[in-house]
Amino acid sequence: MDFRFSEEEESFRQRVQEFIGKNNTPEAQADNFQGSIRGPNAREFVRKMAQEGLLGLSWPKEYGGKDMPPVYDGILNEELAYAHAPQATHGVGIVGRTLMKYGSDWLKSQFLPKILNEEIELALGYSEPEAGSDLASLKLRAVRDGDMYVLNGQKLFCSAADISEWVWLMVRTDPDVPKHKGISLFLVDLKTSGIKVNVLRTICGDSTTEVFFDNARIPRKYLVGEENQGWRYAMEALAYERHVLFPANTAKRMFDILVGWVKETTLDGRVLAEDPIVRHKIARLAMETEALQMLGLRVLNAVEKGLVGDVEAAMHKLYGSHLEQRIADTALDIMGPYGQLKEGSKYVYANGYFGRRYLMGVLRTVGGGSSEVQKNIIARRHLGLPT
Amino acid sequence: MDLDFSEEQQLLRRTAREFMKRHFPKTVVRELEEDPTGFRADIWKQVADLGWIGWIIPQEYGGVGGNVLDLVVLCEEMGRAIFYAPFVSTVVAASVILDIGSEEQKRELLPRISKGGIIISLALTDEGSIYEQTGINLKAVENSGKYVLNGTSIFVRDAKVADYFLCAARTASEPSSKDGVTLFLVDAKSPGISVTPLATMAGDKQSEIIFENVPTDNIVGEPGKGFKAVQKAIELAAVAKSAEMIGGCDEVLDITSEYAKTRVQFDRPIGSFQAIQHYLADLSTEIAGAKTLMYKAAWTLNEGLPAAKIVAMAKAFAGDTYRHATAVGQQIFGGIGYIVDSDIQLYFRRAKTAQLLTGTSEQWEEVVAQELGL
């Protein structure tokens, strides 16, 4: 057992930190939401990552990757998360990996190089108004018509569809079989006629979208793998997404900012860091933040050993998302009435950072598989409890 | 980075689990709760023969020469079986002797400790205090090279079977100061020592020891400079206790999950209800975090790196997790878990004790706060 990263890994970490220091401008930060790209400056950041050779680290060489062990992806994502910097997630993660394994040669040749160079951005089209945690009940219908499929229906929470060129779309191709067995995956050009993207504003000032499909015609060559196998492909990729989309260092950064703030802030005549109640709260969060780092290492350890790591990823996502909420909530509690003030207010603390994180936190325990879904995974796959 | 144990460590774990199954079933656990000494000499001898007592003692002093990570493997398995013996106290005392004892003490004591011939209890908490690090108020007065001890130590485990007590006493300066603490290895049969059992909810064997003009010259380390060694000893003890607690957590999770799969209500196993599943999913997540924290603390000690913060985190987190695990276990076992014949209650009672000993969560949290520079 060894908790140390190797010298090569540490020097890679340093390289990433230097890159972030140089390129993570306030504009780039403002254009991303918890690592997801939401605007041109964040895309520019990811393009620079591509130029720097930081995308597709663990992709095989034949697809333009560097064939590096997955631990390097882990280090990259943790450093990006610590800096609250934009991340390249869907393309090099879910989409790229699934294409490599199941996509046709033509799809691979069309998409993999563009993903590696951040020439295209991909939205994830999974959820629907009536398909949330019960994702497999999705209804967006794709009907075969010669060499084309005709799509009708709606997606919801299709984040970044307004700024992306393509959407990675889960559709129903067979309504007459058990729900998991009639789902297919498509790559769909968002400029296709019959597709309409509507932006929805969120409570923290971010946005997501709903996407409507009205007789949108998609060429068959954009079908990923086999028809009606999409559920299996997507589930395989999801364990990966949970690890990549929820790095432990988001919470670590929040915690460090909180510690810095209580050390330098005086309320009611004393420095907050000297208040026994504050010390107690901070110490608890410190332990939980360290425990989250440990859960993150467990995912990396599993992936490095060639295991799926689905249970480890579920534990990590479950614990981390709730911890982020606890950190933001604790910060606001310590601030008292000042905690409710928004960025720019005369009396706001930490420039409203924790208020923003408090609102953002709501999404963390519902998006990317809700806490309840993670708990079901752990209970059934890890503990073997019956359904 | 590699979070897996070596082949040898995995073998050690299998051996320990097998040993506990065979020699330390719950009938023995219950028997020892009722026994005034809580001690089985035959089992202690077997444990010594396996080399476990001297596991982290170097071979030149008659030990096995293993490391702290091996030790936590053993402690996890002991905790899983709620093994009871003066194991951790003796191992920690041996590590203090190894660390600051004289060459003569090492040659004299360590080989005998390894063979199971010497049992040592830790007397590091004194009357009126709960925190070992500043609560030392046992007094030692020097008189021509000899010392005389006066005071009362409490929460001393296995005092009735101990051959020696490792005591921290004030030889100078003000109470609660870090200076002027001297470590003594006091012969348990010394005149002036009286041992009185303290009844605890875990049914373990803790005592009050009153020292009344107890003469001793068996100093470990330098006079007045014992505080650092006490801190180090407590760090090792805290990691070992954390490992025991994590082992207990694993067993609680196993027996509770198993019960949830077989207990039928409303015509279905209760483990099929999400209310039950989610309790256990949350719990297994906490246990995974607590376990890896404890491993990191053990690894940090093993590497000789500064360990105060990670040890503090490991002990507080393990303590809270163990308490929570056993409370969830009691809830899922329902009424039957409240009956003394159930096994879950054995863990439930021990978890609270373990959480409160070797530094409470609140005390370790304060260490974390200080380490963060608050």
Interface residues (C-beta under 8 A of the other chain):
Chain A: M1 D2 F3 R4 F5 S6 E9 V71 V259 V262 K263 A273 E274 V278 R279 H280 I282 A283 R284 A286 M287 E288 E290 A291 L292 M294 L295 L297 R298 L300 N301 E304 K305 E312 M315 L318 Y319 E372 Q374 K375 N376 I377 I378 A379 R380 H382 L383 G384 L385 P386 T387
Chain B: M1 D2 L3 D4 F5 S6 Q9 L69 L253 S257 A260 K261 R268 P269 G271 S272 Q274 I276 Q277 H278 L280 A281 D282 S284 T285 E286 A288 G289 A290 T292 L293 Y295 K296 W299 T300 I310 M313 A316 F317 E362 E365 E366 V368 A369 L372 G373 L374
